[in-house]
Amino acid sequence: MRFLIFLSCLFFMYPGAILASDSYVDEIRKHIELIDLKTTFKISHDMTLKNIATAKVNLMSNHGDVAEDVVGGYIESATNAAQELYKWESVEGEFIQAFKSTYTFDEIKNINEWLASKYGSTYISKQQVFFKENMRILGDIGTLFQSEMAPLNQKLSLDLQSLSKK
């Protein structure tokens, strides 16, 4: 008798569990759409390509035309890798899993309700502007850091060269 009760529980609970799981993933996909994560992901992709282009300029200025083939091959490989790795379809499942491990179904559902509200949608629409500004600030700091490090790197290189001559 216990076995029959167990089986009937499984029979009635299992379809609900599948439904809950599907609605959970649907709610996460809705969240991804509401927070415009795909756009943020694309911005990251575009920044990576911009960094690759900057690296090409830096490498060419440091090594001149003699390194054009080597640098060109490196840049082409880096660009291809970025294009391959930054495909939303390849990482969507990882993002869904990250949301699942961070938020309960009820939490993500309630957050989505707020995000769909007037204030939530305003917050999201301004997040992209803030993200761009945030990245600009961080980029400026990175540029300043690199300029501060340039003389130190040059001194280090000279010091290491002099050590190797001894």
LINPE-V384728 format. One line per field, one symbol per residue. ss: DSSP state (a for helix, b for strand, c for the rest). Layout:
ss=???
This chain:
ss=caaaaaaaaaaaaaaaaaaaaaaaaaaaaaaaaaccaaaaaaaaaaaaaaaaaaaaaaaaaaacaaaaaaaaaaaaaaaaaaaaaccaaaaaaaaaaaaaaaccaaaaaaaaaaaacaaaaaaaaaaaaaaaaaaaaaaaaaaaaaaaaaaaaaaaaaaaaaaaac
